[in-house]
Amino acid sequence: MSSLSAPQTYRRFLVLTALRWLPVGLVIPIMVLLPLDRGLSLTELGIAASTQGLVVLALELPTGGLADSLGRRRVLLAASVIGIASVTLFLYAETMVAFMVVWTLQGVYRALDSGPLEAWYVDATLAADPDAPLERGLSASGVVLGLAIAGGALASGGIVALDPLPGVDALAVPVIAALALQLIGAVGIAVLMTEPARTRGARAAGRAVLAVPTAIADGVRLLKRSRVLLALVAVELFWGFSMVTFEGLLPVRLSEIVGDAEQAAAITGPASSAAWIASAAGAAVMPWLGRRLGIAPTAALMRILQGVTVVGLGLFGGVVGVVTAYLACYAVHGASNPAHMTLLHRQVEGPLRATVVSLNSMVSQPAGAVGLIALTAIADGTSVSVAMYVGAAVLAVAAPLYVPAWRQERRHRAAVRQNARPSARSI
């Protein structure tokens, strides 16, 4: 795959993960509050933001196939350019149409960005060490992701509270910082992410693009053949629908409690920071839980527990109670994601890895679009708490979809005990 050793790949993967998610941490506390502050209603915000999921639905598989055929580094560099354009427009957007364009560009960015870095890490690691435990790197990535977003969110809250740039809306200053960091992230991809050249010249690149439909078809056939993989991808429908409850509605819930958008943003920043530290802690303990319970049972348990924590977000009536539930939600979230992705990577060989990760992401994004429209409409029509209860129920009912993976895991363990020594790729 490349000349990098497994430890070198591991370190570069974690650095690139940090550069990817630190700008996100800066924007999370104000992502909802800034459009609302500029005049959008919750329903308008939900409609505008839903365009991201619809774009991902259209582009996720083609971009995953493109990463598998053209190269992960090239696709991530293209994603960085689109991401920079989206954040730049977000800084200036004031109308619903402008915000729809922002989230449309974000959809293109997410579709290009979803899968290539993780696929690069897994393939490069297995090329250097076929017996490397993938859950170690994926869990460490979750820790770094959580800490990066935590640092960004903490900085965002501080920036809003300090209001350091006279003449610039305090809610917009974190966007400026995020833009600068995204530029640094693009340089990081160019320098640190090395892989063998897959194509050279315009003609060869054209052949790689023409190979995309084949990669997509192969990924879909793999999904149809594997009941385990189909169930894992289906989990993302429920998670995608419900994630708006803890990613998007928390600032609105806090604003509802304290009665002021900027005060809510100042609270959301430190709360988001602490939540992502909790997420990092959850990711850190996932391998321990996986060894004792099994990866699939751990993943199922996390979905149920996350539903319970989201109920707490809507149920508690004060800032302390809501923030406590939020921290618990993200601790569970941190353990849930690497468990799910470990199960997913066990089902696929290298050449289709980015395509399958894109399949997984593809279903979560349009489901998130539906969730944004439905749950923000419920919040407008009833209350934010009711919307959170609905999202919590949808989260929890996904747990049984891990049963096929759990049965496969039990068969594998039984085979190991009988010294059958099955191939690691079989799980």
C-alpha positions in Angstrom: 0.0 0.0 0.0 2.7 2.5 1.0 6.2 2.7 2.5 4.9 3.8 5.8 5.2 1.5 8.8 2.1 0.7 10.9 3.2 3.1 13.7 3.9 5.9 11.2 0.5 5.4 9.6 -1.1 5.4 13.1 0.5 8.7 14.0 -0.3 10.5 10.8 -3.9 9.2 10.9 -4.4 10.8 14.3 -2.8 14.1 13.3 -5.0 14.3 10.2 -8.0 13.4 12.3 -7.3 16.3 14.7 -6.9 18.7 11.8 -10.1 17.5 10.3 -12.3 18.0 13.4 -10.8 21.0 15.2 -12.6 23.4 12.9 -15.8 21.5 13.4 -15.5 22.0 17.1 -15.2 25.8 16.6 -18.4 25.9 14.5 -20.6 23.4 16.5 -21.7 25.9 19.3 -22.9 28.5 16.7 -24.0 26.3 13.8 -27.6 26.7 14.8 -27.5 29.9 16.7 -25.9 32.0 13.9 -28.6 31.4 11.3 -31.3 31.9 14.0 -29.6 35.1 15.0 -29.7 36.3 11.4 -33.5 35.8 11.1 -34.2 32.2 10.2 -36.9 30.3 12.0 -36.3 26.7 13.3 -38.3 25.3 10.4 -36.4 27.4 7.8 -33.2 26.3 9.4 -34.2 22.6 9.2 -35.2 22.9 5.5 -31.9 24.7 4.7 -29.8 22.2 6.6 -31.6 19.2 5.1 -30.1 20.0 1.7 -26.8 18.6 3.0 -28.2 15.2 3.5 -29.9 15.2 0.1 -26.7 16.1 -1.6 -24.8 13.4 0.2 -27.5 10.9 -0.8 -26.8 11.8 -4.5 -23.0 11.9 -4.2 -21.9 9.6 -1.4 -21.5 6.4 -3.5 -19.9 8.1 -6.5 -17.4 9.8 -4.3 -16.6 6.7 -2.4 -16.0 4.8 -5.6 -13.9 7.8 -6.8 -11.7 7.5 -3.7 -11.2 3.8 -4.3 -10.3 4.2 -8.0 -8.6 7.6 -8.2 -6.9 7.7 -4.8 -7.8 8.8 -1.2 -5.4 11.7 -1.0 -6.7 13.4 -4.2 -10.3 13.1 -3.1 -9.6 14.5 0.3 -7.7 17.5 -1.2 -10.7 18.2 -3.4 -13.0 17.9 -0.3 -10.8 20.4 1.5 -11.3 23.0 -1.3 -15.1 22.6 -1.2 -15.1 22.7 2.6 -13.2 26.0 2.6 -15.7 27.5 0.2 -18.6 26.4 2.3 -17.2 27.9 5.5 -16.4 31.1 3.7 -20.0 31.5 2.5 -21.3 30.5 6.0 -19.4 33.5 7.3 -21.4 35.9 5.1 -24.8 34.1 4.6 -27.9 36.0 5.8 -30.8 34.5 3.9 -32.4 31.1 3.8 -31.2 30.7 0.2 -27.6 31.5 1.1 -27.7 29.0 4.0 -29.1 26.4 1.6 -26.1 26.9 -0.6 -23.8 26.6 2.5 -25.3 23.3 3.4 -25.3 22.1 -0.3 -21.6 22.7 -0.4 -21.2 21.0 3.0 -23.0 18.0 1.4 -20.5 17.9 -1.4 -17.7 18.2 1.2 -19.1 15.5 3.4 -19.6 13.1 0.5 -16.0 13.6 -0.7 -14.6 13.5 2.9 -16.6 10.5 4.1 -14.4 7.4 4.2 -11.1 8.1 2.4 -9.0 9.0 5.4 -10.2 6.0 7.4 -9.9 3.7 4.4 -6.3 4.9 3.8 -5.4 4.2 7.5 -6.9 0.7 7.5 -5.4 -0.4 4.2 -2.0 1.1 5.0 -2.0 -0.5 8.4 -2.9 -3.9 7.1 -0.3 -3.6 4.3 2.4 -3.0 6.9 1.0 -5.5 9.5 -1.8 -7.8 8.4 -2.5 -8.8 12.1 -2.8 -5.2 13.4 -5.9 -4.7 15.6 -8.0 -2.2 13.7 -10.1 -1.3 16.8 -7.0 0.3 18.4 -6.5 2.9 15.7 -10.2 3.5 15.2 -10.7 3.9 19.0 -7.7 6.2 19.2 -9.1 8.2 16.3 -12.4 8.6 18.3 -10.3 9.9 21.3 -8.5 12.4 19.1 -11.7 13.4 17.4 -13.4 14.1 20.7 -10.5 16.1 22.1 -10.2 18.1 18.9 -13.9 19.0 18.9 -13.7 19.7 22.6 -10.8 22.1 22.2 -12.5 23.8 19.3 -15.8 24.1 21.1 -14.1 25.5 24.3 -12.3 28.0 22.2 -15.5 28.9 20.4 -17.4 29.6 23.6 -14.5 31.7 24.8 -14.4 33.6 21.6 -18.1 34.4 21.7 -17.9 35.5 25.3 -14.8 37.7 24.7 -16.1 39.2 21.4 -12.6 40.1 20.4 -13.2 41.7 16.9 -15.0 45.1 17.1 -17.5 45.4 14.3 -17.8 41.6 13.7 -20.7 39.7 15.1 -19.4 37.6 18.1 -21.2 34.5 16.7 -19.3 34.9 13.4 -15.7 35.1 14.9 -15.4 31.3 15.5 -16.2 30.8 11.8 -13.2 32.9 10.9 -11.0 30.8 13.1 -12.5 27.6 11.6 -11.7 28.8 8.1 -8.0 29.4 9.0 -7.8 25.9 10.5 -9.3 24.3 7.4 -6.6 25.9 5.3 -4.0 24.3 7.6 -5.8 21.0 7.4 -5.6 21.0 3.6 -1.8 21.5 3.8 -1.7 18.6 6.3 -3.4 16.3 3.8 -1.0 17.3 1.1 2.1 16.7 3.3 1.3 13.7 5.5 -1.1 11.5 3.5 1.1 9.5 1.2 -0.1 6.6 -1.0 1.1 5.0 -4.3 0.1 6.9 -7.4 -2.9 5.1 -8.8 -3.2 7.2 -12.0 -0.9 9.5 -14.0 -2.0 12.0 -16.5 -5.4 13.1 -17.7 -6.1 9.9 -19.7 -5.3 7.6 -16.7 -7.4 9.8 -14.4 -10.3 9.5 -16.8 -10.0 5.8 -16.7 -10.2 5.9 -12.9 -13.3 8.1 -13.1 -14.9 5.6 -15.5 -14.1 2.8 -13.0 -16.3 4.5 -10.4 -19.6 2.8 -11.5 -17.9 -0.6 -11.3 -16.7 0.2 -7.7 -20.2 1.3 -6.8 -21.8 -1.8 -8.3 -19.3 -4.0 -6.4 -20.1 -2.2 -3.2 -23.9 -2.6 -3.7 -23.5 -6.3 -4.5 -21.5 -6.8 -1.3 -24.2 -5.1 0.6 -26.9 -7.4 -0.9 -24.8 -10.5 -0.2 -24.1 -9.8 3.4 -26.9 -9.8 5.9 -24.5 -8.5 8.6 -23.4 -5.6 6.5 -26.9 -4.7 5.4 -28.0 -4.6 9.1 -25.0 -2.4 10.1 -25.8 0.1 7.3 -29.4 0.1 8.4 -28.4 1.2 11.9 -27.3 4.5 10.3 -30.8 5.3 9.2 -31.9 5.5 12.8 -28.8 7.3 14.0 -28.9 9.8 11.2 -32.5 10.7 11.9 -31.9 11.2 15.6 -28.5 12.9 15.7 -30.2 16.3 15.3 -31.5 15.9 18.9 -28.0 16.2 20.5 -26.0 17.9 17.7 -28.5 20.6 16.6 -31.2 21.1 19.3 -29.1 21.5 22.4 -28.3 25.2 21.8 -32.0 25.8 21.1 -32.8 23.9 24.4 -30.3 26.0 26.3 -31.6 29.2 24.7 -35.1 28.2 25.7 -33.9 27.8 29.3 -31.7 31.0 29.6 -33.7 33.2 27.2 -30.8 34.6 25.2 -29.0 33.2 22.1 -25.5 34.7 22.9 -25.7 33.5 26.5 -26.7 30.0 25.2 -23.8 30.1 22.8 -21.4 31.0 25.7 -22.8 28.0 27.6 -22.8 25.7 24.6 -19.1 26.2 23.9 -17.8 24.9 27.3 -20.5 22.3 27.3 -19.6 21.0 23.9 -15.9 21.0 24.9 -16.7 18.9 28.0 -19.0 16.7 25.9 -16.3 15.8 23.4 -13.9 15.1 26.2 -16.5 12.7 27.5 -16.7 11.3 23.9 -13.0 10.8 23.9 -13.2 8.9 27.2 -16.0 6.8 25.8 -13.9 5.9 22.7 -10.9 5.1 25.0 -12.9 2.5 27.0 -14.5 0.9 23.9 -11.8 -1.7 23.4 -12.1 -2.7 27.0 -15.8 -3.1 26.7 -15.4 -4.9 23.4 -13.1 -7.5 25.0 -15.5 -8.2 27.8 -18.9 -7.9 26.1 -18.0 -8.3 22.5 -17.9 -5.5 19.9 -21.5 -6.1 18.6 -23.2 -6.3 22.1 -21.2 -3.1 23.1 -22.5 -1.3 20.0 -26.1 -2.4 20.7 -25.9 -1.4 24.3 -24.6 2.0 23.4 -27.6 2.7 21.1 -30.0 2.0 23.9 -28.1 4.1 26.5 -27.8 7.0 24.0 -31.6 7.0 23.7 -31.9 7.2 27.5 -29.5 10.2 27.6 -31.4 12.1 24.9 -34.6 11.6 27.0 -32.6 13.4 29.8 -31.9 16.3 27.4 -35.6 16.9 27.0 -36.7 16.0 30.5 -34.4 18.1 32.8 -35.5 21.7 33.3 -32.3 23.4 34.3 -29.0 24.1 32.7 -27.1 21.8 35.0 -29.4 18.8 34.3 -29.4 19.4 30.5 -25.6 19.7 30.4 -25.2 16.6 32.5 -27.4 14.6 30.2 -25.5 16.0 27.2 -22.1 14.8 28.7 -23.5 11.4 29.2 -24.9 11.3 25.7 -21.5 12.1 24.2 -19.7 9.6 26.4 -22.0 6.9 25.0 -21.6 8.4 21.5 -17.8 8.2 21.8 -17.9 4.4 22.5 -20.6 3.7 19.9 -18.9 5.0 16.8 -15.7 3.0 16.9 -17.6 -0.1 17.8 -19.9 0.4 14.8 -17.0 1.1 12.4 -14.9 -1.8 13.7 -17.9 -4.1 12.8 -18.2 -2.4 9.4 -14.5 -2.8 8.5 -14.6 -6.5 9.4 -17.0 -7.0 6.5 -15.0 -5.7 3.6 -11.7 -6.1 1.7 -9.4 -3.2 1.0 -10.4 -2.3 -2.7 -14.0 -1.5 -1.7 -13.3 -0.1 1.8 -14.0 3.6 1.0 -17.1 2.6 -1.0 -18.6 0.6 1.9 -17.8 3.4 4.4 -19.6 5.7 1.9 -22.6 3.4 1.8 -22.8 3.6 5.6 -22.6 7.4 5.5 -24.9 7.7 2.6 -27.9 6.4 4.5 -27.2 8.5 7.6 -27.1 11.8 5.7 -30.6 11.7 4.0 -32.0 10.2 7.2 -30.5 13.2 9.0 -32.2 15.5 6.4 -35.5 13.9 7.2 -34.7 14.2 10.9 -33.9 17.9 10.6 -37.2 18.6 8.8 -39.3 16.4 11.1 -37.8 17.1 14.5 -37.4 20.9 13.9 -41.1 21.0 12.8 -42.1 19.0 15.9 -40.0 21.4 18.0 -41.8 24.4 16.4 -45.2 22.8 16.6 -44.9 21.4 20.2 -41.7 21.8 22.1 -38.0 21.0 21.8 -38.4 18.4 24.5 -41.0 16.5 22.6 -38.7 16.5 19.5 -36.0 15.1 21.7 -38.2 12.3 23.0 -39.1 11.2 19.5 -35.4 11.2 18.5 -34.5 9.2 21.6 -37.0 6.5 20.7 -35.7 6.2 17.2 -32.1 5.9 18.5 -32.9 3.0 20.8 -34.9 0.9 18.4 -31.8 0.4 16.2 -30.2 -1.8 18.8 -31.6 -5.2 17.5 -29.9 -4.5 14.1 -26.6 -5.5 15.7 -27.9 -9.1 16.3 -26.5 -10.5 13.0 -23.1 -9.1 13.8 -23.3 -10.5 17.3 -24.1 -14.0 16.0 -21.2 -13.8 13.5 -18.9 -12.7 16.3 -20.0 -15.6 18.5 -19.4 -18.1 15.6 -15.9 -16.6 15.1 -15.1 -16.9 18.8 -16.3 -20.5 18.9 -14.1 -21.3 15.8 -11.1 -19.7 17.5 -11.6 -21.8 20.6 -11.7 -24.9 18.4 -8.4 -23.8 16.8 -10.0 -23.4 13.4 -8.0 -20.2 13.0 -10.4 -18.4 10.5 -9.1 -15.6 8.4 -9.5 -12.2 10.1 -11.2 -11.0 6.9 -14.1 -13.4 7.5 -15.3 -11.2 10.3 
